[in-house]
Amino acid sequence: MTAAAATTDPDPAPSTATVPPAPTRSATTAASTPVSVPAAARRPALDWRIRFGALSLIWGFSFLLIKVGTEGYAPFQVTLGRLLSGTAVLAVAMVVRRERLPRTARTWGHLAVAAFFLNALPFSLFAYSELTIPSTLAGICNATSPLWGMALSLVALSEDRPTRRRVAGLGLGFLGVLTVLGAWQGFSGLDFSGTAMALLASLSYPIGWIYVRRTLAGSGSSTLALTGSQLFLGTVQIALVTPLFTSAPDGFPLLPTLAVVALGALGTGLAVLLQYGLVQEVGPTTAQMVTYFIPVIATAAGVAVLGEQLSWNTPVGALIVLAGAALTQSRARTPRPTPRP
């Protein structure tokens, strides 16, 4: 997932700039987007439900693509290829729409920090984690972003007041994490380093969302311009680091190369554009619901395509995580005033 501007407290929690789709996240991650739309904007040719389904599939299959990519390339190289492809897609969109890049050094500085927490760091951590853990587990770890986001927002955002429902959701969600990891078995057979990196990647998203919310709201640039610029900065960051930790690949194996290009062009580029359209058409609350489909699709893809093993606690724990995440994003209904006769 990548930056997909957000205003919703529920998915990615930032507010007027770039963020991924996961509630807070999520999935991020993840997510949503305050983009101004001309009143005369034409309705998209494809129904929003079709685009919603496509977005769910793209992000759900991202973890499978990461796994395939790491079979031919080092994790930093997978991340670099992903960011290059995603940036290229958004650059074309910006040219077509005649978007202007941010003009102030202050905005670029904040975008550099956002790029680190929302792109360079989590993308790299997920790629490294999938060297030792299944893509199914990585996808489920990603679903914890809303939980991390809510916990952080209670501390960092004064307007985010805790409620019994949200605190209960937080507790339920982390109970689900323990179920996925098989805590009662002493975490037997679990790769701690890989799992920790996947969870840290999920934590990185809400840190970035909160930073964006505090620093880039009202920057004056469009969401697309901010996101494209952010991805470009993330690409530069990874391009500087990659030669220090990896050597040039001996070749370009077909399947891993296609996986990395698809991961960037579809999962980081096209997916952002799809989410923009969904937020504009049906609002951030509905658009962010894609977050809850990602771990389900990631699990199905890992089992069906990669033949990954699945024990009963993984899907059960994932459902508990999603239920907890949904509670953290829920709001108590305000009772309607009774009309006076």
SEMAR-291178 format. One line per field, with one value per atom (N, C-alpha, C): z, y, x. Coordinates in nm, 3 decimals, decimal comma, m for minus. Layout:
<recs>
up <- Z|... .
north <- Y|... .
east <- X|... .
</recs>
This chain:
<recs>
up <- 0,000|0,000|0,000|m0,038|m0,047|0,012|m0,021|0,032|m0,039|0,028|m0,035|0,048|0,030|0,120|0,209|0,320|0,411|0,493|0,532|0,624|0,726|0,701|0,795|0,910|1,022|1,138|1,128|1,070|1,061|0,973|0,866|0,798|0,831|0,739|0,772|0,856|0,941|1,010|0,972|0,871|0,848|0,790|0,761|0,717|0,590|0,538|0,407|0,320|0,332|0,245|0,206|0,221|0,169|0,274|0,240|0,330|0,269|0,325|0,279|0,332|0,295|0,326|0,439|0,544|0,655|0,763|0,826|0,909|1,033|1,096|1,230|1,331|0,781|0,825|0,836|0,730|0,790|0,776|0,625|0,537|0,530|0,647|0,635|0,572|0,708|0,647|0,529|0,624|0,503|0,513|0,486|0,427|0,387|0,472|0,344|0,262|0,179|0,095|0,073|0,117|0,095|m0,034|m0,144|m0,271|m0,326|m0,370|m0,425|m0,565|m0,592|m0,723|m0,788|m0,913|m0,981|m0,984|m0,970|m0,966|m1,094|m1,203|m1,331|m1,363|m1,263|m1,289|m1,337|m1,438|m1,493|m1,408|m1,403|m1,329|m1,401|m1,327|m1,391|m1,466|m1,570|m1,653|m1,574|m1,485|m1,406|m1,276|m1,240|m1,114|m0,998|m0,892|m0,781|m0,715|m0,720|m0,658|m0,732|m0,863|m0,941|m0,905|m0,896|m0,861|m0,717|m0,628|m0,490|m0,487|m0,564|m0,571|m0,630|m0,733|m0,796|m0,697|m0,621|m0,523|m0,414|m0,369|m0,268|m0,320|m0,445|m0,503|m0,519|m0,568|m0,591|m0,461|m0,356|m0,230|m0,161|m0,178|m0,118|m0,178|m0,310|m0,377|m0,362|m0,304|m0,290|m0,210|m0,108|m0,023|m0,096|m0,183|m0,268|m0,363|m0,422|m0,515|m0,446|m0,321|m0,246|m0,230|m0,191|m0,172|m0,301|m0,413|m0,542|m0,578|m0,553|m0,585|m0,510|m0,381|m0,300|m0,339|m0,425|m0,474|m0,580|m0,634|m0,736|m0,702|m0,605|m0,572|m0,421|m0,379|m0,238|m0,196|m0,068|m0,024|m0,061|m0,045|m0,082|m0,233|m0,312|m0,456|m0,492|m0,420|m0,441|m0,409|m0,298|m0,259|m0,360|m0,408|m0,506|m0,635|m0,684|m0,806|m0,788|m0,670|m0,640|m0,643|m0,579|m0,573|m0,709|m0,786|m0,920|m1,008|m1,005|m1,089|m1,044|m0,912|m0,860|m0,889|m0,874|m0,903|m1,050|m1,137|m1,281|m1,315|m1,255|m1,280|m1,235|m1,115|m1,064|m1,140|m1,189|m1,268|m1,397|m1,460|m1,582|m1,549|m1,439|m1,399|m1,372|m1,310|m1,281|m1,408|m1,506|m1,634|m1,706|m1,709|m1,778|m1,714|m1,581|m1,510|m1,487|m1,536|m1,525|m1,380|m1,296|m1,155|m1,133|m1,039|m1,007|m0,884|m0,886|m0,771|m0,656|m0,532|m0,418|m0,438|m0,392|m0,422|m0,304|m0,183|m0,068|m0,015|0,031|0,089|0,213|0,287|0,409|0,375|0,271|0,230|0,186|0,109|0,064|0,182|0,283|0,402|0,475|0,491|0,557|0,472|0,341|0,254|0,263|0,284|0,298|0,422|0,531|0,653|0,629|0,564|0,534|0,444|0,346|0,255|0,329|0,430|0,508|0,583|0,655|0,741|0,664|0,551|0,479|0,360|0,316|0,198|0,219|0,232|0,236|0,349|0,470|0,585|0,581|0,572|0,575|0,455|0,335|0,218|0,236|0,289|0,310|0,419|0,527|0,637|0,592|0,515|0,466|0,374|0,288|0,197|0,276|0,378|0,461|0,541|0,591|0,673|0,594|0,466|0,386|0,339|0,379|0,359|0,452|0,566|0,668|0,715|0,678|0,719|0,595|0,603|0,487|0,452|0,326|0,285|0,356|0,394|0,466|0,600|0,672|0,802|0,785|0,681|0,656|0,629|0,552|0,523|0,647|0,736|0,860|0,952|0,958|1,039|0,990|0,859|0,802|0,855|0,885|0,934|1,074|1,142|1,276|1,273|1,156|1,147|1,213|1,193|1,260|1,412|1,464|1,609|1,659|1,591|1,627|1,613|1,506|1,480|1,589|1,636|1,741|1,870|1,903|2,025|2,019|1,904|1,891|1,889|1,822|1,810|1,945|2,035|2,169|2,243|2,208|2,273|2,196|2,062|1,980|1,932|1,927|1,874|1,983|2,030|2,143|2,110|1,979|1,944|1,940|1,948|1,946|2,089|2,131|2,267|2,276|2,377|2,392|2,434|2,384|2,427|2,467|2,541|2,582|2,462|2,360|2,241|2,173|2,160|2,090|2,172|2,302|2,387|2,384|2,384|2,374|2,240|2,134|2,003|2,001|2,068|2,076|2,147|2,261|2,335|2,256|2,188|2,108|1,993|1,931|1,818|1,857|1,967|2,007|2,061|2,111|2,143|2,015|1,907|1,778|1,730|1,752|1,714|1,789|1,919|1,997|1,948|1,901|1,846|1,717|1,630|1,505|1,533|1,632|1,661|1,745|1,793|1,872|2,007|2,080|2,208|2,308|2,309|2,406|2,382|2,262|2,230|2,254|2,316|2,336|2,206|2,111|1,980|1,908|1,925|1,867|1,714|1,657|1,512|1,450|1,531|1,479|1,457|1,345|1,321|1,381|1,492|1,564|1,486|1,422|1,352|1,235|1,157|1,044|1,088|1,191|1,241|1,300|1,375|1,434|1,326|1,217|1,109|1,044|1,026|0,966|1,057|1,188|1,282|1,290|1,283|1,282|1,156|1,044|0,920|0,937|1,002|1,025|1,121|1,217|1,310|1,240|1,141|1,072|0,999|0,944|0,871|0,958|1,073|1,151|1,204|1,228|1,266|1,153|1,030|0,916|0,897|0,917|0,900|0,999|1,122|1,225|1,194|1,147|1,111|0,997|0,896|0,783|0,830|0,917|0,967|1,039|1,110|1,187|1,103|0,992|0,921|0,781|0,712|0,572|0,543|0,645|0,623|0,577|0,471|0,422|0,355|0,293|0,229|0,099|0,042|m0,081|m0,207|m0,195|m0,311|m0,314|m0,433|m0,445|m0,383|m0,350|m0,292|m0,388|m0,516|m0,614|m0,622|m0,622|m0,627|m0,503|m0,387|m0,263|m0,264|m0,306|m0,305|m0,407|m0,526|m0,627|m0,581|m0,519|m0,468|m0,355|m0,270|m0,159|m0,210|m0,310|m0,366|m0,430|m0,495|m0,556|m0,449|m0,339|m0,230|m0,167|m0,154|m0,103|m0,195|m0,326|m0,424|m0,409|m0,391|m0,373|m0,246|m0,138|m0,012|m0,029|m0,091|m0,109|m0,209|m0,312|m0,412|m0,348|m0,246|m0,178|m0,087|m0,030|0,067|m0,001|m0,108|m0,170|m0,205|m0,269|m0,303|m0,181|m0,065|0,055|0,113|0,085|0,147|0,047|m0,081|m0,180|m0,294|m0,367|m0,488|m0,609|m0,721|m0,842|m0,873|m0,913|m0,943|m1,064|m1,062|m1,173|m1,301|m1,284|m1,401|m1,359|m1,450|m1,423|m1,449|m1,350|m1,367|m1,397|m1,491|m1,545|m1,438|m1,366|m1,274|m1,160|m1,092|m0,987|m1,042|m1,163|m1,222|m1,248|m1,307|m1,333|m1,201|m1,097|m0,968|m0,910|m0,919|m0,863|m0,942|m1,075|m1,157|m1,129|m1,119|m1,088|m0,949|m0,854|m0,718|m0,715|m0,794|m0,795|m0,881|m1,006|m1,100|m1,057|m1,007|m0,966|m0,818|m0,732|m0,588|m0,527|m0,595|m0,540|m0,627|m0,756|m0,845|m0,876|m0,950|m0,989|m0,868|m0,762|m0,645|m0,581|m0,580|m0,524|m0,606|m0,737|m0,823|m0,804|m0,789|m0,764|m0,633|m0,529|m0,401|m0,405|m0,478|m0,494|m0,548|m0,655|m0,718|m0,625|m0,546|m0,452|m0,344|m0,290|m0,184|m0,236|m0,360|m0,419|m0,440|m0,480|m0,519|m0,402|m0,314|m0,208|m0,068|m0,060|0,071|0,136|0,228|0,290|0,376|0,440|0,528|0,452|0,337|0,256|0,189|0,138|0,068|0,159|0,286|0,377|0,410|0,381|0,412|0,335|0,233|0,159|0,252|0,358|0,454|0,508|0,528|0,592|0,496|0,367|0,269|0,242|0,270|0,234|0,298|0,431|0,488|0,441|0,411|0,361|0,225|0,137|0,003|0,010|0,095|0,109|0,156|0,249|0,299|0,191|0,121|0,015|m0,095|m0,132|m0,237|m0,194|m0,070|m0,022|m0,019|0,022|0,031|m0,108|m0,192|m0,322|m0,423|m0,425|m0,529|m0,483|m0,359|m0,311|m0,230|m0,202|m0,127|0,018|0,077|0,216|0,310|0,420|0,516|0,603|0,643|0,723|0,837|0,960|1,076|1,118|1,199|1,233|1,300|1,380|1,457|1,369|1,248|1,161|1,112|1,047|1,004|1,121|1,230|1,346|1,407|1,425|1,480|1,390|1,257|1,163|1,175|1,191|1,207|1,335|1,441|1,568|1,551|1,481|1,454|1,379|1,275|1,194|1,274|1,361|1,445|1,540|1,598|1,686|1,612|1,491|1,411|1,376|1,343|1,311|1,431|1,550|1,670|1,696|1,672|1,698|1,604|1,489|1,393|1,404|1,490|1,500|1,586|1,564|1,642|1,698|1,818|1,877|1,803|1,778|1,708|1,798|1,740|1,814|1,802|1,916|1,906|1,843|1,758|1,696|1,797|1,791|1,883|1,852|1,955|1,935|1,893|1,778|1,732|1,828|1,852|1,940|1,862|1,925|1,854|1,832 .
north <- m0,116|0,000|0,122|0,232|0,351|0,466|0,582|0,697|0,724|0,744|0,773|0,876|0,993|1,095|1,060|1,129|1,091|1,202|1,188|1,279|1,202|1,083|1,003|0,964|0,966|0,915|0,766|0,709|0,566|0,514|0,529|0,443|0,491|0,540|0,586|0,704|0,753|0,870|1,005|1,030|1,165|1,246|1,367|1,442|1,516|1,566|1,626|1,601|1,498|1,478|1,337|1,277|1,144|1,039|0,929|0,817|0,690|0,576|0,450|0,412|0,301|0,265|0,173|0,193|0,105|0,191|0,163|0,257|0,287|0,394|0,425|0,477|0,262|0,300|0,326|0,051|0,066|0,018|m0,054|m0,099|m0,070|0,049|0,091|0,124|m0,004|0,047|0,006|0,233|0,225|0,246|0,526|0,528|0,547|0,894|0,878|0,996|1,054|1,158|1,279|1,395|1,514|1,579|1,533|1,590|1,672|1,792|1,875|1,828|1,817|1,767|1,872|1,906|2,003|1,956|2,048|2,012|1,942|1,976|1,918|1,789|1,734|1,612|1,501|1,428|1,322|1,197|1,122|0,996|0,895|0,822|0,723|0,618|0,562|0,462|0,336|0,296|0,174|0,204|0,120|0,134|0,128|0,203|0,210|0,075|m0,013|m0,146|m0,229|m0,213|m0,285|m0,233|m0,101|m0,043|m0,078|m0,085|m0,126|m0,269|m0,358|m0,496|m0,506|m0,427|m0,428|m0,381|m0,277|m0,225|m0,328|m0,397|m0,501|m0,612|m0,653|m0,758|m0,712|m0,591|m0,540|m0,536|m0,479|m0,468|m0,605|m0,689|m0,821|m0,907|m0,895|m0,973|m0,912|m0,793|m0,727|m0,812|m0,882|m0,960|m1,082|m1,139|m1,249|m1,197|m1,080|m1,023|m0,992|m0,947|m0,922|m1,052|m1,158|m1,288|m1,336|m1,325|m1,368|m1,279|m1,150|m1,058|m1,090|m1,128|m1,158|m1,289|m1,368|m1,490|m1,461|m1,339|m1,304|m1,182|m1,104|m0,979|m0,963|m0,883|m0,849|m0,760|m0,761|m0,681|m0,533|m0,471|m0,330|m0,311|m0,407|m0,397|m0,411|m0,497|m0,509|m0,376|m0,316|m0,187|m0,079|m0,075|0,026|0,010|m0,114|m0,138|m0,101|m0,132|m0,099|0,051|0,126|0,271|0,336|0,285|0,339|0,322|0,203|0,175|0,259|0,266|0,344|0,492|0,544|0,686|0,715|0,624|0,645|0,657|0,571|0,576|0,710|0,753|0,880|0,998|0,989|1,098|1,118|1,006|1,015|1,078|1,035|1,091|1,241|1,283|1,425|1,506|1,450|1,521|1,533|1,423|1,424|1,526|1,533|1,624|1,762|1,782|1,910|1,956|1,863|1,895|1,964|2,056|2,126|2,064|2,055|2,004|2,105|2,057|2,151|2,248|2,371|2,474|2,513|2,484|2,531|2,423|2,466|2,372|2,306|2,378|2,323|2,203|2,216|2,105|1,985|2,009|1,900|1,832|1,911|1,852|1,760|1,805|1,720|1,596|1,612|1,497|1,394|1,441|1,347|1,259|1,320|1,242|1,146|1,196|1,110|0,994|1,021|0,916|0,806|0,844|0,745|0,654|0,713|0,633|0,563|0,620|0,563|0,477|0,489|0,413|0,340|0,414|0,351|0,249|0,288|0,198|0,079|0,100|m0,018|m0,110|m0,054|m0,138|m0,228|m0,170|m0,248|m0,352|m0,315|m0,410|m0,528|m0,500|m0,611|m0,702|m0,643|m0,725|m0,813|m0,756|m0,835|m0,940|m0,906|m1,001|m1,125|m1,105|m1,218|m1,310|m1,279|m1,375|m1,495|m1,471|m1,577|m1,609|m1,529|m1,560|m1,570|m1,641|m1,654|m1,519|m1,505|m1,383|m1,369|m1,482|m1,477|m1,406|m1,438|m1,375|m1,227|m1,193|m1,052|m0,972|m1,031|m0,962|m0,941|m1,039|m1,026|m0,923|m0,923|m0,821|m0,681|m0,665|m0,536|m0,487|m0,582|m0,545|m0,488|m0,493|m0,434|m0,284|m0,226|m0,083|0,002|m0,030|0,050|0,045|m0,069|m0,081|0,005|m0,005|0,082|0,230|0,258|0,396|0,452|0,372|0,422|0,445|0,350|0,364|0,490|0,515|0,632|0,762|0,759|0,881|0,927|0,833|0,871|0,951|0,927|0,999|1,125|1,115|1,224|1,323|1,281|1,369|1,400|1,522|1,558|1,546|1,557|1,550|1,408|1,310|1,170|1,123|1,126|1,088|0,939|0,872|0,729|0,706|0,601|0,560|0,414|0,367|0,227|0,134|0,170|0,085|0,077|0,190|0,190|0,121|0,140|0,072|m0,079|m0,118|m0,261|m0,317|m0,239|m0,282|m0,300|m0,210|m0,220|m0,348|m0,375|m0,497|m0,622|m0,619|m0,735|m0,758|m0,650|m0,662|m0,726|m0,685|m0,742|m0,885|m0,917|m1,056|m1,140|m1,082|m1,149|m1,170|m1,070|m1,084|m1,201|m1,211|m1,323|m1,457|m1,457|m1,580|m1,620|m1,523|m1,551|m1,608|m1,551|m1,591|m1,718|m1,768|m1,891|m1,873|m1,769|m1,736|m1,851|m1,926|m2,033|m2,151|m2,152|m2,258|m2,210|m2,094|m2,038|m1,988|m1,946|m1,895|m1,998|m2,123|m2,233|m2,223|m2,237|m2,236|m2,099|m1,994|m1,859|m1,795|m1,732|m1,658|m1,518|m1,494|m1,370|m1,247|m1,256|m1,139|m1,100|m1,199|m1,168|m1,113|m1,173|m1,125|m0,986|m0,962|m0,830|m0,723|m0,756|m0,658|m0,627|m0,728|m0,705|m0,618|m0,643|m0,562|m0,419|m0,404|m0,270|m0,194|m0,265|m0,202|m0,149|m0,229|m0,188|m0,070|m0,064|0,049|0,175|0,158|0,273|0,355|0,287|0,360|0,465|0,428|0,531|0,640|0,608|0,714|0,817|0,766|0,857|0,932|0,864|0,931|1,045|1,020|1,124|1,241|1,211|1,317|1,402|1,334|1,406|1,493|1,438|1,511|1,639|1,631|1,746|1,850|1,807|1,897|1,939|1,856|1,883|1,924|1,927|1,973|2,119|2,146|2,283|2,331|2,239|2,278|2,355|2,345|2,417|2,334|2,219|2,132|2,025|1,971|1,866|1,737|1,649|1,521|1,441|1,442|1,368|1,422|1,555|1,614|1,579|1,581|1,546|1,399|1,312|1,170|1,135|1,191|1,167|1,216|1,333|1,387|1,301|1,254|1,169|1,039|0,976|0,853|0,878|0,992|1,025|1,035|1,101|1,114|0,979|0,894|0,760|0,681|0,700|0,633|0,678|0,809|0,862|0,805|0,798|0,745|0,601|0,518|0,377|0,364|0,449|0,444|0,474|0,558|0,591|0,477|0,405|0,299|0,167|0,135|0,003|m0,038|0,049|0,007|m0,024|0,030|0,008|m0,131|m0,192|m0,320|m0,434|m0,403|m0,509|m0,490|m0,595|m0,586|m0,595|m0,553|m0,554|m0,697|m0,716|m0,852|m0,910|m1,041|m1,108|m1,106|m1,103|m1,100|m1,047|m1,057|m1,009|m1,123|m1,212|m1,326|m1,278|m1,344|m1,295|m1,281|m1,389|m1,386|m1,285|m1,286|m1,185|m1,042|m1,023|m0,888|m0,842|m0,931|m0,896|m0,869|m0,947|m0,928|m0,791|m0,750|m0,619|m0,505|m0,517|m0,411|m0,402|m0,517|m0,517|m0,460|m0,496|m0,446|m0,294|m0,235|m0,089|m0,023|m0,070|m0,005|m0,021|m0,141|m0,165|m0,133|m0,196|m0,183|m0,051|0,023|0,151|0,268|0,247|0,355|0,357|0,255|0,250|0,246|0,175|0,162|0,298|0,385|0,518|0,594|0,586|0,654|0,598|0,465|0,404|0,454|0,462|0,505|0,651|0,736|0,875|0,880|0,804|0,804|0,756|0,652|0,599|0,701|0,764|0,864|0,978|1,021|1,130|1,091|0,965|0,924|0,876|0,794|0,735|0,778|0,858|0,908|0,819|0,875|0,800|0,684|0,696|0,589|0,459|0,469|0,350|0,304|0,398|0,362|0,289|0,328|0,266|0,121|0,079|m0,058|m0,161|m0,116|m0,205|m0,267|m0,196|m0,244|m0,382|m0,408|m0,532|m0,651|m0,624|m0,733|m0,776|m0,689|m0,716|m0,843|m0,862|m0,985|m1,111|m1,101|m1,218|m1,259|m1,161|m1,190|m1,234|m1,169|m1,205|m1,349|m1,390|m1,528|m1,627|m1,597|m1,686|m1,699|m1,588|m1,590|m1,671|m1,652|m1,724|m1,874|m1,915|m2,058|m2,118|m2,050|m2,106|m2,100|m1,990|m1,972|m2,020|m1,987|m2,022|m2,151|m2,206|m2,331|m2,316|m2,199|m2,178|m2,251|m2,301|m2,375|m2,280|m2,326|m2,242|m2,324|m2,286|m2,354|m2,279|m2,344|m2,287|m2,151|m2,128|m2,004|m1,881|m1,904|m1,789|m1,720|m1,791|m1,722|m1,677|m1,756|m1,716|m1,589|m1,586|m1,466|m1,346|m1,369|m1,258|m1,198|m1,283|m1,232|m1,150|m1,196|m1,120|m0,986|m0,985|m0,859|m0,762|m0,811|m0,725|m0,675|m0,760|m0,715|m0,605|m0,623|m0,520|m0,391|m0,403|m0,284|m0,211|m0,286|m0,223|m0,148|m0,206|m0,137|m0,008|m0,010|0,111|0,224|0,189|0,292|0,332|0,264|0,292|0,415|0,475|0,592|0,567|0,608|0,594|0,683|0,631|0,710|0,819|0,936|1,047|1,039|1,029|1,015|1,138|1,114|1,226|1,295|1,428|1,500|1,468|1,452|1,424|1,551|1,548|1,671|1,712|1,839|1,889|1,909|1,880|1,899|2,046 .
east <- 0,081|0,000|0,085|0,028|0,109|0,036|0,076|0,012|m0,115|m0,217|m0,341|m0,407|m0,402|m0,443|m0,556|m0,565|m0,668|m0,721|m0,841|m0,902|m0,974|m0,996|m1,070|m0,988|m1,049|m0,986|m0,981|m1,078|m1,082|m0,977|m0,942|m0,848|m0,712|m0,641|m0,508|m0,520|m0,520|m0,554|m0,505|m0,435|m0,389|m0,497|m0,471|m0,581|m0,576|m0,484|m0,500|m0,386|m0,320|m0,209|m0,202|m0,088|m0,071|m0,082|m0,138|m0,146|m0,197|m0,163|m0,211|m0,341|m0,390|m0,523|m0,534|m0,524|m0,549|m0,604|m0,709|m0,775|m0,700|m0,739|m0,683|m0,773|m0,349|m0,468|m0,504|m0,391|m0,427|m0,362|m0,514|m0,503|m0,557|m0,397|m0,350|m0,436|m0,297|m0,304|m0,422|m0,421|m0,472|m0,540|m0,610|m0,594|m0,574|m0,904|m0,882|m0,866|m0,936|m0,882|m0,970|m0,929|m1,004|m0,965|m1,013|m0,974|m1,089|m1,060|m1,166|m1,199|m1,326|m1,369|m1,458|m1,430|m1,515|m1,659|m1,750|m1,892|m1,934|m1,868|m1,909|m1,835|m1,764|m1,686|m1,778|m1,729|m1,812|m1,804|m1,913|m1,915|m1,827|m1,741|m1,653|m1,733|m1,670|m1,738|m1,767|m1,676|m1,694|m1,766|m1,862|m1,933|m1,834|m1,861|m1,766|m1,745|m1,846|m1,830|m1,725|m1,720|m1,618|m1,481|m1,468|m1,338|m1,299|m1,397|m1,371|m1,317|m1,380|m1,334|m1,194|m1,168|m1,035|m0,929|m0,961|m0,866|m0,838|m0,942|m0,924|m0,832|m0,853|m0,769|m0,625|m0,607|m0,471|m0,393|m0,453|m0,381|m0,371|m0,471|m0,465|m0,355|m0,333|m0,229|m0,090|m0,079|0,051|0,148|0,098|0,188|0,240|0,159|0,205|0,313|0,292|0,389|0,522|0,515|0,639|0,716|0,644|0,708|0,775|0,706|0,762|0,881|0,871|0,980|1,108|1,094|1,213|1,279|1,213|1,276|1,382|1,381|1,481|1,563|1,517|1,585|1,597|1,695|1,709|1,592|1,554|1,439|1,446|1,563|1,574|1,553|1,596|1,575|1,428|1,358|1,213|1,145|1,184|1,125|1,157|1,282|1,321|1,241|1,229|1,152|1,007|0,955|0,815|0,792|0,881|0,864|0,887|0,983|1,007|0,883|0,825|0,707|0,587|0,567|0,455|0,469|0,591|0,615|0,590|0,631|0,611|0,463|0,380|0,236|0,177|0,214|0,160|0,216|0,340|0,397|0,318|0,281|0,199|0,064|0,002|m0,127|m0,117|m0,008|0,011|0,028|0,100|0,119|m0,015|m0,091|m0,220|m0,314|m0,312|m0,403|m0,341|m0,220|m0,151|m0,138|m0,099|m0,080|0,055|0,057|0,182|0,246|0,377|0,449|0,444|0,456|0,463|0,579|0,563|0,663|0,750|0,708|0,785|0,879|0,996|1,093|1,036|0,953|0,893|0,805|0,724|0,638|0,720|0,825|0,911|0,979|1,016|1,078|0,981|0,857|0,757|0,726|0,724|0,698|0,810|0,932|1,044|1,026|0,981|0,955|0,839|0,733|0,617|0,657|0,744|0,789|0,863|0,940|1,014|0,918|0,822|0,734|0,622|0,581|0,467|0,508|0,632|0,674|0,806|0,915|1,048|1,061|1,024|1,041|0,945|0,812|0,723|0,740|0,763|0,781|0,904|1,012|1,135|1,115|1,048|1,026|0,940|0,837|0,753|0,834|0,919|0,999|1,097|1,161|1,252|1,177|1,060|0,985|0,945|0,914|0,867|0,980|1,103|1,210|1,194|1,127|1,119|0,978|0,878|0,741|0,652|0,540|0,451|0,386|0,348|0,279|0,145|0,084|m0,044|m0,026|0,081|0,105|0,137|0,213|0,244|0,117|0,025|m0,101|m0,185|m0,184|m0,261|m0,196|m0,062|0,007|m0,027|m0,041|m0,078|m0,212|m0,302|m0,436|m0,433|m0,317|m0,309|m0,286|m0,263|m0,238|m0,347|m0,476|m0,579|m0,566|m0,522|m0,508|m0,393|m0,278|m0,166|m0,207|m0,279|m0,319|m0,407|m0,503|m0,590|m0,512|m0,424|m0,345|m0,258|m0,195|m0,109|m0,190|m0,306|m0,385|m0,439|m0,463|m0,511|m0,406|m0,278|m0,169|m0,133|m0,130|m0,076|m0,182|m0,308|m0,412|m0,513|m0,512|m0,597|m0,745|m0,779|m0,921|m0,974|m0,884|m0,925|m0,950|m1,073|m1,107|m1,136|m1,081|m1,110|m1,255|m1,314|m1,447|m1,437|m1,536|m1,534|m1,530|m1,605|m1,612|m1,476|m1,408|m1,280|m1,171|m1,173|m1,076|m1,101|m1,229|m1,261|m1,213|m1,228|m1,180|m1,029|m0,959|m0,814|m0,772|m0,836|m0,805|m0,839|m0,955|m0,997|m0,900|m0,857|m0,766|m0,634|m0,577|m0,449|m0,466|m0,584|m0,613|m0,610|m0,662|m0,657|m0,514|m0,427|m0,286|m0,223|m0,250|m0,196|m0,249|m0,375|m0,432|m0,361|m0,339|m0,269|m0,130|m0,062|0,076|0,084|m0,030|m0,030|0,036|m0,004|0,061|0,052|m0,060|m0,079|0,017|0,078|0,174|0,318|0,330|0,464|0,524|0,438|0,481|0,569|0,535|0,613|0,615|0,734|0,750|0,740|0,730|0,715|0,852|0,871|0,994|0,978|1,047|1,026|1,072|1,189|1,241|1,150|1,106|1,019|0,885|0,827|0,698|0,711|0,820|0,842|0,856|0,926|0,941|0,806|0,721|0,589|0,503|0,510|0,433|0,487|0,620|0,679|0,640|0,632|0,586|0,444|0,360|0,221|0,213|0,305|0,311|0,360|0,447|0,504|0,398|0,296|0,192|0,121|0,063|m0,005|0,087|0,215|0,309|0,317|0,329|0,333|0,204|0,090|m0,039|m0,056|m0,019|m0,033|0,060|0,180|0,274|0,216|0,161|0,101|m0,014|m0,095|m0,212|m0,170|m0,058|m0,012|0,062|0,122|0,213|0,169|0,092|0,064|m0,080|m0,164|m0,301|m0,298|m0,373|m0,380|m0,253|m0,179|m0,052|m0,074|m0,194|m0,223|m0,203|m0,137|m0,117|m0,225|m0,250|m0,350|m0,298|m0,390|m0,352|m0,266|m0,299|m0,221|m0,078|m0,064|0,070|0,151|0,087|0,157|0,199|0,109|0,139|0,247|0,237|0,340|0,476|0,479|0,605|0,659|0,570|0,611|0,673|0,610|0,665|0,801|0,815|0,945|1,053|1,022|1,120|1,151|1,049|1,073|1,165|1,147|1,234|1,378|1,397|1,532|1,596|1,518|1,572|1,620|1,538|1,575|1,689|1,691|1,799|1,934|1,936|2,061|2,107|2,011|2,043|2,076|2,006|2,018|2,162|2,242|2,379|2,466|2,429|2,509|2,487|2,372|2,337|2,319|2,321|2,303|2,402|2,425|2,506|2,413|2,462|2,378|2,334|2,208|2,160|2,234|2,253|2,322|2,238|2,108|2,019|1,884|1,789|1,654|1,556|1,540|1,448|1,308|1,244|1,116|1,008|0,978|0,864|0,884|0,999|1,020|1,017|1,070|1,070|0,927|0,846|0,705|0,632|0,664|0,598|0,630|0,757|0,797|0,733|0,733|0,672|0,522|0,455|0,311|0,285|0,371|0,357|0,359|0,449|0,459|0,353|0,341|0,249|0,104|0,069|m0,070|m0,090|m0,011|m0,034|0,005|0,096|0,139|0,097|0,079|0,040|m0,108|m0,154|m0,295|m0,387|m0,347|m0,433|m0,460|m0,360|m0,380|m0,485|m0,476|m0,573|m0,713|m0,721|m0,852|m0,911|m0,827|m0,881|m0,924|m0,848|m0,891|m1,033|m1,055|m1,187|m1,295|m1,265|m1,365|m1,398|m1,296|m1,320|m1,404|m1,374|m1,451|m1,597|m1,619|m1,754|m1,839|m1,782|m1,863|m1,819|m1,713|m1,670|m1,566|m1,488|m1,379|m1,425|m1,542|m1,587|m1,610|m1,678|m1,700|m1,571|m1,492|m1,369|m1,271|m1,267|m1,172|m1,208|m1,330|m1,370|m1,286|m1,216|m1,127|m1,024|m0,990|m0,891|m0,926|m1,054|m1,095|m1,096|m1,083|m1,077|m0,934|m0,838|m0,698|m0,644|m0,655|m0,598|m0,668|m0,798|m0,871|m0,817|m0,799|m0,748|m0,602|m0,523|m0,382|m0,368|m0,454|m0,450|m0,491|m0,599|m0,645|m0,541|m0,478|m0,377|m0,255|m0,211|m0,093|m0,115|m0,235|m0,266|m0,287|m0,366|m0,403|m0,290|m0,215|m0,112|0,025|0,061|0,195|0,198|0,081|0,077|0,120|0,100|0,140|0,045|0,101|0,022|m0,060|m0,178|m0,267|m0,325|m0,291|m0,349|m0,475|m0,559|m0,690|m0,680|m0,572|m0,564|m0,538|m0,483|m0,454|m0,580|m0,675|m0,797|m0,884|m0,889|m0,969|m0,912|m0,780|m0,717|m0,735|m0,727|m0,745|m0,885|m0,985|m1,122|m1,136|m1,069|m1,073|m1,003|m0,889|m0,818|m0,908|m0,976|m1,062|m1,181|m1,235|m1,347|m1,301|m1,183|m1,129|m1,102|m1,043|m1,016|m1,145|m1,249|m1,378|m1,434|m1,419|m1,467|m1,390|m1,259|m1,180|m1,220|m1,276|m1,314|m1,461|m1,535|m1,678|m1,701|m1,812|m1,853|m1,992|m2,012|m2,145|m2,243|m2,359|m2,461|m2,516|m2,527|m2,586|m2,736|m2,807|m2,953|m3,017|m3,115|m3,183|m3,272|m3,276|m3,365|m3,510|m3,588|m3,732|m3,802|m3,870|m3,938|m4,049|m4,058|m4,162|m4,290|m4,400|m4,530|m4,557 .
</recs>
